[in-house]
């Protein structure tokens, strides 16, 4: 985890399913609610992130998605 270099001021940050947990543990979801899959949801909540009951959420340069269409939601968000 310490080797990941993510700069929210220069990069779009998106995560499908369990990737949301990585963003939470890296502190990149401060005050940003998130979406994830049902299996990962309790761990994301333990990390202090509000998990929404929906498949996709984006705010600013942050985007998270969960479920079978998560990667498609992220792809459309990046292109749009």
N, C-alpha and C positions, 0 to 999 in steps of 0.2 A: 504494500500500500504506500509506503514512504517513497517508492520510486516513481509513482504516478505524478506527473507534473501537469496539472490542469489549471488554466488561467481563465476564469470566467469573464474577465474584461476583454479578452481577445478571441474566445472560443464559444461556440454553441455547445451546450452540455445536455446530452440526452441519454436516457437509459431505459432499456426495456426490462421488465420483470425484475429479476434479482440484481440487475445492475443498479437499481434504485438503492439497494442496500449499500453498495460501494459508494455511491454519491453521498449517502447519509453519513457513513463512517468517515468519509473524507471531510465532512463539514460543509459540503457544497449545497446543502438544501436548507440552510438556516432560514427559518420563517417561510419557506416555500412548501406548500403541501405537495404530495406526490401520489402517483398511482403505481401499483405493482401487482404481482400475481398473489393469489390467496395463500400460497405456501410461504412466501417471503414476507407477507404483510406483518406478522407479529414481530419479526426481527427489525423491520424498518420502524415500527412503532416504538420498540424498545430503544432505538437509536434517537428517539425524540422527534420524529417526523410525523406530522399528521398525514394519514393515508386516506385518500378520497375513495368513495365507492363509485368509481367510473373508470373507463379504460384508458383515458388520455388526459393529461393536464400540461399546459405550458404557461409560463410567466417569464417575460423577458427572454433571457438566453438559456433558461432551464426548461427541460421537457422530460416527462416520464410517462411511461405507458405500461400496461399490464394486460395479459391475456393473449389469446391466439393471434390477434392482429397487431400486437405491440410493434413489431418491426415495420409494418406498413404505416402505422400512425407516425412513427419517427421519420420515416422516409418522406412522407408528404410534408411534414413540418419543416424539414430541412430544405426541401425544394421550394416551398411556398414563400 
